[in-house]
Amino acid sequence: MFEWVVLVLVISLLLYVLLGGADFGAGILELFSPKEKFDELKATTYQAIGPVWEANHVWLIIVIVILFNGFPSAFKVISIYLHIPLLLMLVGIIVRGTAFVFRHYDAVQGSSQKVYSRMFAWSSLITPFFLGIIAGAIVLGRMPVEVDNFHQAFVAPWLNWFTVAVGIFTSSLFAFLAATFLIPEIEDQSTKELFRKNALLTNILVVVTGGLVFVAGLVEKIDFPRLFFSHPFGLVSVILATAGLLVLAVTLRKKWDQLSRLLAGLQGSLIVLGWLALQYPNLIVFVDGTVITLEEAAAPELVISILGTMLAVGVVLILPALGYLIWVFKYRKGLR
């Protein structure tokens, strides 16, 4: 049952990065879109993510529930020492959701729509930035053992060049996923070409910011770059991800949109799985080198058993419902 719980945790995290990431990325693209294309891009964003944008947070909720119930000691460390970026990320999610609703369903359609659109776009950029900071802080391994002041406890573990670089990389990756995923959804050819251009540019940006992460790791004098390239799966994921980006650039130029979407999803998956493989079996690494492993952080066997059973029930209920939701809105014209 322990392996099942870990599998659901990994899959949920992966789905949140891919689906939720593309969701956030659509807002990032709006932020940097040409003014003459903004309304069309806004409509495309709504058409593509409107029906399921809130469903994407199901995966984040599952991750939180599994960590809270299944790995409480790790959850405690993360929620205490990383509570500032966690709070800022949650505020970003709330602001983004509020702005999305009001800019589409507000009874008064006036100048306030511009404010809501800006709120939506900026929160779409900032939220994944802090998500990346949290992930970077976990990899960095500077969780304090003993604390003497506020900065040492609640700022030093997450505010440094490495975590900032991971945050920038995460926002870049999400913009890339959105640009690539949305291309097949667009009917207007000029807008489709704009998204292909965005996909190519963000493709390059992912490579540049990915390199920035390794440089920042060297600046912060951590073992991340060495460990990543010495770990078998980490090295393979880097090679495949880099090769995939080159192939993806070709598919975008050839206008093979569905293949481009598939390759983009593969890129995101390899990045997440490479990070998890590098981290395994550790969940938390403290500044003195001590660690909390996955098995050490696990709750008692009875709790894991109950949690695993409930997750199995949830999978049976959630996946068909989510599939039906997407099918209804994807093919709603045929149902009328």
C-alpha positions as CSV (number, residue, x, y, z in Angstrom):
1,M,0.0,0.0,0.0
2,F,3.0,2.3,0.7
3,E,4.1,2.0,-3.0
4,W,0.6,2.8,-4.2
5,V,0.4,6.0,-2.1
6,V,3.8,7.1,-3.4
7,L,2.7,6.4,-7.0
8,V,-0.5,8.5,-6.6
9,L,1.6,11.3,-5.1
10,V,4.0,11.3,-8.0
11,I,1.2,11.1,-10.7
12,S,-0.8,13.8,-9.0
13,L,2.3,16.1,-8.9
14,L,3.0,15.3,-12.5
15,L,-0.6,16.1,-13.6
16,Y,-0.5,19.3,-11.7
17,V,2.7,20.4,-13.4
18,L,1.4,19.5,-16.9
19,L,-2.3,20.5,-16.7
20,G,-2.1,23.2,-14.0
21,G,1.1,24.4,-15.5
22,A,-0.4,24.9,-18.9
23,D,-3.3,26.7,-17.1
24,F,-0.9,29.1,-15.4
25,G,1.1,29.5,-18.6
26,A,-1.9,30.7,-20.6
27,G,-2.1,33.7,-18.2
28,I,1.7,34.3,-18.6
29,L,1.2,34.4,-22.4
30,E,-1.5,37.0,-22.0
31,L,0.8,39.2,-20.0
32,F,3.3,39.4,-22.9
33,S,0.8,39.2,-25.8
34,P,0.5,42.0,-28.4
35,K,-2.3,44.4,-27.7
36,E,-4.1,43.7,-31.0
37,K,-4.2,40.0,-30.2
38,F,-5.1,40.3,-26.5
39,D,-8.9,39.9,-26.8
40,E,-8.5,36.9,-29.1
41,L,-5.9,35.3,-26.8
42,K,-8.3,36.0,-23.9
43,A,-11.1,34.2,-25.7
44,T,-8.8,31.3,-26.6
45,T,-7.7,31.0,-23.0
46,Y,-11.3,30.9,-21.8
47,Q,-12.4,28.4,-24.4
48,A,-9.4,26.0,-23.7
49,I,-9.2,26.2,-19.8
50,G,-12.5,27.7,-18.8
51,P,-14.4,24.4,-18.3
52,V,-11.6,22.6,-16.4
53,W,-9.4,25.4,-14.9
54,E,-10.6,24.7,-11.3
55,A,-10.4,20.9,-11.8
56,N,-6.6,21.3,-12.2
57,H,-6.3,22.2,-8.5
58,V,-7.6,18.7,-7.6
59,W,-4.1,17.4,-8.2
60,L,-2.6,19.9,-5.9
61,I,-5.1,19.1,-3.2
62,I,-4.3,15.4,-3.6
63,V,-0.6,16.1,-3.2
64,I,-1.3,18.2,0.0
65,V,-3.6,15.5,1.5
66,I,-1.1,12.7,0.8
67,L,1.8,14.7,2.4
68,F,-0.3,15.8,5.4
69,N,-1.7,12.3,6.2
70,G,0.9,10.0,4.7
71,F,4.2,11.8,5.5
72,P,3.4,14.2,8.4
73,S,7.0,14.8,9.6
74,A,8.0,16.0,6.1
75,F,4.8,18.1,5.8
76,K,5.6,19.7,9.1
77,V,9.0,20.8,8.1
78,I,7.8,22.2,4.7
79,S,4.8,24.0,6.1
80,I,6.8,25.7,8.9
81,Y,10.1,26.7,7.2
82,L,8.6,27.4,3.8
83,H,5.3,28.9,5.0
84,I,6.1,32.3,3.3
85,P,6.5,31.1,-0.3
86,L,3.6,28.6,0.4
87,L,1.4,31.5,1.5
88,L,2.4,33.7,-1.4
89,M,1.6,30.8,-3.8
90,L,-1.8,30.3,-2.3
91,V,-2.6,34.0,-2.4
92,G,-1.6,33.9,-6.1
93,I,-4.0,31.0,-6.7
94,I,-6.8,32.9,-5.0
95,V,-6.2,36.2,-6.8
96,R,-5.9,34.4,-10.1
97,G,-9.2,32.5,-9.6
98,T,-11.0,35.6,-8.5
99,A,-9.8,37.6,-11.4
100,F,-10.7,34.8,-13.9
101,V,-14.2,34.7,-12.6
102,F,-14.9,38.4,-12.5
103,R,-13.4,39.2,-15.9
104,H,-15.7,36.7,-17.6
105,Y,-18.8,36.8,-15.4
106,D,-18.9,40.2,-13.9
107,A,-22.3,41.9,-14.3
108,V,-20.6,45.2,-15.2
109,Q,-18.4,45.0,-18.2
110,G,-16.3,48.1,-18.0
111,S,-12.8,49.4,-17.3
112,S,-12.6,47.0,-14.4
113,Q,-12.1,44.2,-16.9
114,K,-8.7,45.5,-17.6
115,V,-7.8,45.4,-13.9
116,Y,-9.1,41.8,-13.6
117,S,-7.1,40.8,-16.7
118,R,-3.9,42.3,-15.3
119,M,-4.6,40.5,-12.0
120,F,-5.1,37.3,-13.8
121,A,-1.9,37.6,-15.9
122,W,0.4,38.8,-13.1
123,S,-0.8,36.1,-10.7
124,S,-0.3,33.5,-13.4
125,L,3.3,34.6,-13.5
126,I,4.0,34.9,-9.8
127,T,2.2,31.8,-8.6
128,P,4.4,29.3,-10.5
129,F,7.4,31.3,-9.6
130,F,6.8,30.6,-5.9
131,L,6.0,27.0,-6.7
132,G,9.4,26.7,-8.2
133,I,11.0,28.4,-5.2
134,I,9.4,25.8,-3.0
135,A,10.7,23.0,-5.1
136,G,14.1,24.6,-5.3
137,A,14.2,24.9,-1.5
138,I,13.4,21.2,-1.1
139,V,16.2,20.3,-3.5
140,L,18.6,22.8,-1.9
141,G,18.6,21.1,1.4
142,R,19.1,24.0,3.8
143,M,16.3,23.3,6.3
144,P,17.5,24.6,9.7
145,V,18.1,22.3,12.6
146,E,18.4,25.0,15.2
147,V,17.2,28.5,14.7
148,D,18.2,31.8,16.4
149,N,16.2,34.4,14.5
150,F,13.4,34.9,12.0
151,H,15.7,35.1,8.9
152,Q,17.5,31.9,9.7
153,A,14.2,30.0,10.2
154,F,11.8,31.4,7.6
155,V,13.9,33.3,4.9
156,A,17.3,31.6,4.5
157,P,15.9,28.2,3.5
158,W,14.2,29.5,0.4
159,L,15.5,32.9,-0.6
160,N,18.8,32.5,-2.6
161,W,20.0,32.5,-6.2
162,F,19.3,28.8,-6.7
163,T,15.6,28.9,-5.7
164,V,15.0,32.1,-7.6
165,A,16.5,30.5,-10.7
166,V,14.2,27.5,-10.2
167,G,11.2,29.8,-9.8
168,I,12.1,31.6,-13.1
169,F,12.6,28.2,-14.8
170,T,9.2,27.0,-13.6
171,S,7.3,30.0,-15.0
172,S,9.2,29.6,-18.3
173,L,8.3,25.9,-18.4
174,F,4.6,26.7,-17.8
175,A,4.5,29.3,-20.5
176,F,6.1,26.8,-22.9
177,L,3.5,24.1,-22.0
178,A,0.6,26.6,-22.5
179,A,1.9,27.8,-25.9
180,T,2.3,24.3,-27.2
181,F,-0.8,22.7,-25.7
182,L,-3.1,25.5,-27.0
183,I,-2.0,25.4,-30.6
184,P,-4.4,22.6,-31.7
185,E,-7.3,24.4,-29.9
186,I,-7.0,27.5,-32.1
187,E,-9.0,28.0,-35.3
188,D,-7.7,31.4,-36.5
189,Q,-4.6,30.8,-38.5
190,S,-2.9,34.1,-37.5
191,T,-3.4,33.4,-33.8
192,K,-2.2,29.8,-34.4
193,E,1.0,31.2,-35.9
194,L,1.4,33.6,-33.0
195,F,1.2,30.6,-30.6
196,R,3.7,28.6,-32.6
197,K,6.1,31.6,-32.4
198,N,5.5,31.8,-28.6
199,A,6.1,28.0,-28.3
200,L,9.5,28.4,-30.1
201,L,10.5,31.4,-28.0
202,T,9.5,29.8,-24.8
203,N,11.2,26.6,-25.9
204,I,14.5,28.6,-26.1
205,L,13.6,30.3,-22.8
206,V,13.3,26.9,-21.0
207,V,16.8,25.9,-22.2
208,V,18.3,29.2,-21.1
209,T,16.6,29.3,-17.7
210,G,17.4,25.6,-17.2
211,G,21.0,26.4,-17.7
212,L,20.6,29.3,-15.2
213,V,19.5,26.8,-12.6
214,F,22.7,24.8,-12.9
215,V,24.8,28.1,-12.8
216,A,22.9,29.2,-9.7
217,G,23.6,25.8,-8.1
218,L,27.3,26.3,-8.7
219,V,27.1,29.9,-7.2
220,E,25.4,28.6,-4.1
221,K,28.0,25.8,-3.9
222,I,25.5,22.9,-3.7
223,D,25.8,19.4,-5.1
224,F,22.8,19.7,-7.4
225,P,24.6,20.0,-10.7
226,R,27.0,17.2,-9.9
227,L,24.3,14.9,-8.5
228,F,22.0,15.5,-11.5
229,F,24.6,14.5,-14.0
230,S,26.0,11.6,-12.0
231,H,22.6,10.1,-11.3
232,P,21.6,7.7,-14.0
233,F,18.0,8.8,-14.4
234,G,19.0,12.5,-14.0
235,L,21.5,12.2,-16.8
236,V,19.1,10.3,-19.0
237,S,16.3,12.8,-18.4
238,V,18.6,15.8,-19.3
239,I,19.7,14.1,-22.5
240,L,16.2,13.1,-23.5
241,A,14.7,16.5,-22.5
242,T,17.4,18.4,-24.5
243,A,17.0,16.2,-27.5
244,G,13.2,16.5,-27.2
245,L,13.4,20.2,-27.3
246,L,15.4,20.1,-30.5
247,V,12.9,17.7,-32.1
248,L,10.0,19.9,-30.8
249,A,11.4,22.9,-32.5
250,V,11.3,20.9,-35.8
251,T,7.7,19.8,-35.2
252,L,6.6,23.3,-34.5
253,R,8.1,24.6,-37.7
254,K,6.6,21.6,-39.6
255,K,3.2,22.5,-38.0
256,W,2.8,19.0,-36.5
257,D,0.7,20.4,-33.7
258,Q,-0.5,17.2,-32.0
259,L,3.0,15.8,-32.0
260,S,4.3,19.0,-30.6
261,R,1.8,18.9,-27.8
262,L,2.8,15.3,-27.0
263,L,6.5,16.2,-27.0
264,A,5.9,19.2,-24.7
265,G,4.1,16.9,-22.2
266,L,7.0,14.5,-22.4
267,Q,9.4,17.4,-21.7
268,G,7.6,18.4,-18.6
269,S,7.3,14.8,-17.4
270,L,11.0,14.2,-17.8
271,I,11.9,17.3,-15.8
272,V,9.6,16.4,-12.9
273,L,10.7,12.8,-12.9
274,G,14.3,13.7,-13.1
275,W,13.9,16.0,-10.1
276,L,12.1,13.3,-8.1
277,A,14.7,10.7,-9.0
278,L,17.4,13.0,-7.8
279,Q,15.6,13.6,-4.6
280,Y,14.8,10.0,-3.8
281,P,14.8,8.5,-1.2
282,N,15.1,11.8,0.7
283,L,12.2,14.1,1.3
284,I,13.8,16.6,3.5
285,V,17.5,17.5,3.8
286,F,18.7,19.7,6.7
287,V,21.5,22.1,6.6
288,D,23.7,19.8,8.7
289,G,23.4,17.0,6.2
290,T,20.8,14.9,8.1
291,V,17.8,13.8,6.1
292,I,14.2,12.6,6.4
293,T,13.7,9.8,3.9
294,L,10.5,8.8,2.3
295,E,10.1,5.7,4.5
296,E,11.1,7.6,7.7
297,A,8.5,10.3,7.0
298,A,5.8,7.7,6.4
299,A,2.8,7.6,8.8
300,P,2.0,4.4,10.7
301,E,1.1,1.4,8.5
302,L,-2.6,1.6,9.5
303,V,-2.8,5.2,8.3
304,I,-1.0,4.4,5.1
305,S,-3.4,1.5,4.5
306,I,-6.5,3.7,5.1
307,L,-5.1,6.5,2.9
308,G,-4.3,4.1,0.1
309,T,-7.8,2.6,0.2
310,M,-9.3,6.1,0.1
311,L,-7.1,7.1,-2.8
312,A,-8.1,4.0,-4.7
313,V,-11.8,5.0,-4.2
314,G,-11.0,8.5,-5.2
315,V,-9.3,7.4,-8.4
316,V,-12.4,5.3,-9.4
317,L,-14.6,8.4,-8.8
318,I,-12.4,11.3,-9.9
319,L,-10.9,10.0,-13.2
320,P,-14.2,9.0,-14.9
321,A,-15.9,12.3,-13.7
322,L,-13.0,14.4,-14.9
323,G,-12.9,12.5,-18.2
324,Y,-16.7,13.1,-18.6
325,L,-16.3,16.8,-17.8
326,I,-13.6,17.3,-20.4
327,W,-15.6,15.3,-23.0
328,V,-18.8,17.3,-22.4
329,F,-17.1,20.7,-22.9
330,K,-14.8,19.5,-25.6
331,Y,-17.6,18.1,-27.8
332,R,-20.5,20.3,-26.4
333,K,-21.4,21.4,-29.9
334,G,-22.3,17.9,-30.9
335,L,-24.5,17.5,-27.8
336,R,-26.8,20.3,-28.7
